[in-house]
Amino acid sequence: MTNNNYKSGFATLIGRPNVGKSTLMNQLIGQKIAITSNKPQTTRNRIQTVYSCDAGQIVFVDTPGIHKAKNKLGEYMVNVAERTLSEVDVILWLVEPTTFIGAGERHIAEQLKKTTTPVILVINKIDTVKREDILRFIDEYRKIYDFAEIIPVSALKGMNTDDVIDSIFKYLPYGPQFYDEDTVTDQPQRQIAAELIREKALRCLDEEIPHGIAVSIEKMKERQGGKIMDIEATIICERDSHKGIIIGKGGAMLRKIGSAARKEIEDMLEMKVYLQLWVKVKKDWRDSDFLLKNFGYDKKE
């Protein structure tokens, strides 16, 4: 299907950890795909989601946050994020509503100056500030970068998110449809299932553990008759003490994580899920190239 008015292209969402990138993505697409949690480093891979309408198609590439790397996982995430900037048609930079622009924000502005891709600044969480302050925030951000457009939104409340879609289309080329209308993500279901389990673990656990967990899906198989999906997954952590906390007293924490994840995976697959979870310790997996690759973070990508 090609017509002269149909546009299609790639957009990426960047911003420091925790500014609400995944919440905005879910709001724009209208389905829950990118996982959300109030802990940094929730998104590690480039989650591609697809927005289709009569005007065209936007493929969103959600990068891991751009920040200064501390270990090999961090380096991988930063490289993926920075390389994405020159490969897309438009960049959405999501920021907090504030007049204080810190080192993290300035670091991102410096990276953006290396690319010719148009940048739309999206000031998120405007439901948390006074209306009259928003113009001051816009003025401050204007000083650090020459934006194509600036849009204040609330991803959580869905305020002005339609304007974001309209603005993205302005910068996309005319072109063919990349995906069928009903495609929402090109990520295999196994990966989304793993991410949903990881999200629930992040939500249920204490502060000190979550950075150091990964989820690997060992088995995902539909039973004959197609009504039930059997999933076996392992939560990988870095220390024996963490393993105890993830399992919880008498297995209570693991059951809580499993039951929350199972409900969401059932919604995604639209079928019953039988989920079995294990916990394994792999010390320092975040600094091991082999283990990173094993958990789906490939340097070459």
C-alpha positions as CSV (number, residue, x, y, z in Angstrom):
1,M,0.0,0.0,0.0
2,T,1.7,3.2,-1.1
3,N,0.0,6.5,-1.7
4,N,1.5,9.9,-2.1
5,N,0.3,11.2,1.2
6,Y,1.4,8.2,3.3
7,K,4.4,8.8,5.6
8,S,6.5,6.3,7.4
9,G,9.7,6.5,9.4
10,F,11.6,6.1,12.6
11,A,11.4,8.1,15.8
12,T,13.4,7.5,19.0
13,L,12.7,8.6,22.5
14,I,15.6,9.7,24.6
15,G,16.1,11.2,28.0
16,R,17.7,10.5,31.3
17,P,16.5,7.4,33.3
18,N,13.1,7.9,35.0
19,V,11.8,10.8,33.0
20,G,8.8,8.7,31.8
21,K,9.9,7.5,28.4
22,S,8.2,4.1,28.6
23,T,5.0,5.7,30.1
24,L,4.9,8.1,27.1
25,M,5.5,5.2,24.7
26,N,2.7,3.2,26.2
27,Q,0.4,6.3,26.0
28,L,1.2,7.0,22.4
29,I,0.8,3.4,21.2
30,G,-2.2,2.8,23.4
31,Q,-1.0,-0.6,24.6
32,K,1.4,-1.6,27.3
33,I,4.6,-2.6,25.7
34,A,7.6,-0.9,27.2
35,I,7.9,-1.8,30.8
36,T,7.5,0.9,33.4
37,S,9.0,1.1,36.9
38,N,10.3,3.9,39.0
39,K,13.8,2.4,39.0
40,P,16.4,3.6,36.5
41,Q,17.8,1.2,33.9
42,T,14.4,-0.4,33.3
43,T,14.7,-0.3,29.5
44,R,17.8,-2.1,28.3
45,N,17.0,-3.0,24.7
46,R,15.7,-1.1,21.7
47,I,12.0,-1.8,22.0
48,Q,10.4,-1.1,18.7
49,T,6.8,-0.3,18.8
50,V,4.7,0.7,15.9
51,Y,2.0,3.4,15.6
52,S,-0.3,3.1,12.6
53,C,-3.0,5.4,11.4
54,D,-4.4,6.7,8.1
55,A,-1.7,9.3,7.8
56,G,1.1,6.8,8.1
57,Q,3.3,4.7,10.4
58,I,5.8,5.7,13.1
59,V,8.2,3.0,14.2
60,F,9.5,3.9,17.7
61,V,12.9,2.8,18.7
62,D,13.2,3.2,22.5
63,T,16.8,3.5,23.4
64,P,18.3,2.8,26.8
65,G,19.0,6.1,28.6
66,I,22.1,8.1,27.7
67,H,24.4,8.5,30.7
68,K,28.0,8.0,31.6
69,A,28.8,4.3,31.7
70,K,30.0,2.5,34.9
71,N,30.3,-1.1,33.6
72,K,30.1,-3.1,30.5
73,L,26.3,-3.2,30.6
74,G,26.3,0.5,31.0
75,E,28.7,0.9,28.0
76,Y,26.6,-1.3,25.8
77,M,23.5,0.7,26.7
78,V,25.1,4.1,26.0
79,N,26.5,2.9,22.6
80,V,23.2,1.6,21.5
81,A,21.5,4.8,22.5
82,E,24.0,7.1,20.8
83,R,24.2,5.1,17.6
84,T,20.4,5.2,17.3
85,L,20.4,9.0,17.1
86,S,21.7,9.2,13.6
87,E,19.7,6.3,12.3
88,V,16.2,7.8,12.9
89,D,14.1,10.5,11.2
90,V,13.2,12.4,14.4
91,I,14.3,12.4,18.0
92,L,12.0,13.0,20.9
93,W,13.9,14.2,24.0
94,L,11.9,13.8,27.1
95,V,12.8,16.0,30.1
96,E,11.5,17.0,33.5
97,P,9.6,20.3,34.0
98,T,12.3,22.4,35.7
99,T,14.5,25.5,35.2
100,F,17.5,23.6,36.6
101,I,19.3,21.9,33.8
102,G,21.9,19.5,35.2
103,A,25.0,17.8,33.9
104,G,23.0,14.8,32.6
105,E,20.8,17.0,30.5
106,R,23.9,18.9,29.2
107,H,25.6,15.7,28.3
108,I,22.6,14.7,26.2
109,A,22.6,18.1,24.5
110,E,26.2,17.7,23.5
111,Q,25.5,14.2,22.0
112,L,22.6,15.8,20.0
113,K,24.8,18.4,18.5
114,K,26.7,15.7,16.7
115,T,23.6,14.7,14.7
116,T,21.6,16.5,12.1
117,T,18.3,14.7,13.0
118,P,15.5,17.1,14.1
119,V,14.9,17.1,17.8
120,I,11.5,17.6,19.4
121,L,11.7,18.5,23.1
122,V,8.9,17.0,25.2
123,I,8.6,18.5,28.7
124,N,6.9,15.7,30.7
125,K,5.0,15.7,34.0
126,I,3.4,19.1,33.5
127,D,0.5,17.9,35.6
128,T,2.9,18.4,38.6
129,V,3.7,22.1,38.1
130,K,1.9,25.4,37.8
131,R,0.8,26.4,34.3
132,E,2.6,29.8,34.4
133,D,5.9,28.1,35.1
134,I,5.9,26.0,31.9
135,L,7.0,29.0,29.8
136,R,10.0,29.5,32.1
137,F,11.1,25.9,31.6
138,I,10.7,26.2,27.8
139,D,13.0,29.3,27.8
140,E,15.7,27.6,29.9
141,Y,15.8,24.5,27.6
142,R,15.9,26.7,24.5
143,K,19.2,28.1,25.7
144,I,21.0,24.7,25.5
145,Y,19.8,23.5,22.1
146,D,18.0,24.6,18.9
147,F,14.9,22.4,19.0
148,A,12.6,21.8,16.0
149,E,9.6,22.0,18.4
150,I,8.9,22.1,22.1
151,I,5.8,20.3,23.5
152,P,4.7,20.2,27.2
153,V,2.9,17.0,28.0
154,S,1.8,14.7,30.8
155,A,2.5,11.1,29.7
156,L,0.7,9.8,32.8
157,K,-2.5,11.8,32.2
158,G,-2.4,11.7,28.4
159,M,-2.3,15.5,28.2
160,N,-1.1,16.8,24.7
161,T,0.2,13.4,23.7
162,D,-1.8,13.7,20.4
163,D,0.3,16.8,19.6
164,V,3.4,14.7,19.8
165,I,2.1,12.3,17.2
166,D,1.2,15.2,14.8
167,S,4.6,16.8,15.3
168,I,6.5,13.5,14.6
169,F,4.6,13.1,11.2
170,K,5.9,16.6,10.1
171,Y,9.4,15.2,10.1
172,L,8.8,11.8,8.5
173,P,9.4,11.1,4.8
174,Y,6.7,9.9,2.4
175,G,7.1,6.2,2.0
176,P,5.6,2.7,2.2
177,Q,4.1,1.0,5.2
178,F,6.8,-1.1,7.0
179,Y,4.5,-3.3,9.1
180,D,0.9,-4.6,9.0
181,E,-1.7,-2.4,10.7
182,D,-2.1,-4.8,13.6
183,T,1.7,-5.0,14.3
184,V,2.5,-3.2,17.6
185,T,6.0,-4.5,18.2
186,D,8.6,-6.5,16.4
187,Q,10.0,-7.9,19.6
188,P,9.4,-11.6,20.0
189,Q,6.9,-12.5,22.6
190,R,9.6,-14.3,24.7
191,Q,11.4,-11.0,25.1
192,I,8.3,-9.1,26.2
193,A,7.4,-11.9,28.6
194,A,11.0,-11.7,30.1
195,E,10.6,-7.9,30.4
196,L,7.2,-8.1,32.1
197,I,8.7,-10.6,34.7
198,R,11.6,-8.2,35.2
199,E,9.2,-5.3,35.6
200,K,7.2,-7.1,38.3
201,A,10.4,-8.1,40.1
202,L,11.6,-4.5,40.0
203,R,8.2,-3.4,41.4
204,C,8.1,-5.9,44.2
205,L,11.7,-5.8,45.4
206,D,13.7,-3.4,47.5
207,E,16.0,-0.7,46.1
208,E,19.3,-2.4,46.4
209,I,18.6,-5.5,44.2
210,P,16.9,-4.6,40.9
211,H,19.8,-3.2,38.9
212,G,21.5,-6.6,39.3
213,I,18.7,-8.8,37.9
214,A,18.0,-10.2,34.4
215,V,15.4,-12.6,33.3
216,S,16.0,-15.5,30.9
217,I,13.1,-17.5,29.4
218,E,14.0,-21.1,29.4
219,K,10.9,-22.4,27.8
220,M,7.8,-20.9,26.2
221,K,5.5,-23.5,24.6
222,E,1.9,-23.6,23.7
223,R,0.0,-26.8,24.8
224,Q,-1.8,-28.8,22.2
225,G,-5.2,-27.2,21.7
226,G,-3.6,-23.8,22.0
227,K,-5.5,-22.7,25.2
228,I,-2.5,-22.6,27.6
229,M,1.1,-21.4,27.3
230,D,3.7,-23.0,29.5
231,I,6.5,-20.6,30.4
232,E,9.6,-21.4,32.5
233,A,11.8,-18.5,33.4
234,T,14.9,-17.8,35.6
235,I,15.5,-14.6,37.4
236,I,19.3,-14.1,37.5
237,C,20.8,-12.1,40.4
238,E,24.3,-11.2,41.5
239,R,24.5,-12.4,45.1
240,D,23.3,-15.2,47.3
241,S,21.8,-12.7,49.7
242,H,19.7,-11.3,46.8
243,K,18.5,-14.8,45.9
244,G,17.1,-15.2,49.4
245,I,15.3,-11.8,49.2
246,I,13.8,-12.6,45.7
247,I,12.5,-16.0,46.8
248,G,11.2,-14.5,50.1
249,K,10.0,-16.2,53.2
250,G,8.6,-19.6,52.2
251,G,8.7,-18.5,48.6
252,A,6.2,-15.7,49.2
253,M,8.1,-13.0,47.2
254,L,8.7,-15.2,44.2
255,R,5.0,-16.2,44.2
256,K,4.0,-12.5,44.3
257,I,6.3,-11.6,41.4
258,G,5.0,-14.7,39.4
259,S,1.4,-14.0,39.9
260,A,1.7,-10.3,38.9
261,A,3.7,-11.2,35.8
262,R,1.4,-14.0,34.8
263,K,-1.7,-11.7,34.7
264,E,0.1,-9.3,32.3
265,I,1.5,-12.0,30.1
266,E,-2.0,-13.5,29.8
267,D,-3.3,-10.1,28.7
268,M,-0.5,-9.9,26.1
269,L,-0.9,-13.4,24.8
270,E,-4.7,-13.5,25.2
271,M,-4.5,-17.0,26.7
272,K,-4.0,-18.8,30.0
273,V,-0.4,-19.0,31.2
274,Y,1.2,-21.5,33.5
275,L,4.4,-19.7,34.7
276,Q,7.2,-21.3,36.7
277,L,10.0,-19.1,38.1
278,W,13.4,-20.0,39.4
279,V,16.2,-17.9,40.8
280,K,19.9,-18.3,40.0
281,V,23.0,-16.5,41.2
282,K,25.6,-15.4,38.5
283,K,28.1,-13.2,40.1
284,D,29.0,-10.0,38.2
285,W,27.0,-10.9,35.2
286,R,26.8,-7.2,34.2
287,D,30.6,-7.2,33.6
288,S,30.8,-10.4,31.6
289,D,30.5,-10.2,27.8
290,F,29.5,-13.8,27.6
291,L,26.6,-13.5,30.1
292,L,25.4,-10.2,28.7
293,K,25.2,-11.8,25.3
294,N,23.4,-14.8,26.9
295,F,20.7,-12.4,28.3
296,G,20.1,-10.8,25.0
297,Y,22.4,-7.7,25.2
298,D,24.6,-8.1,22.1
299,K,27.5,-5.7,21.6
300,K,27.4,-6.1,17.8
301,E,23.8,-4.9,17.6
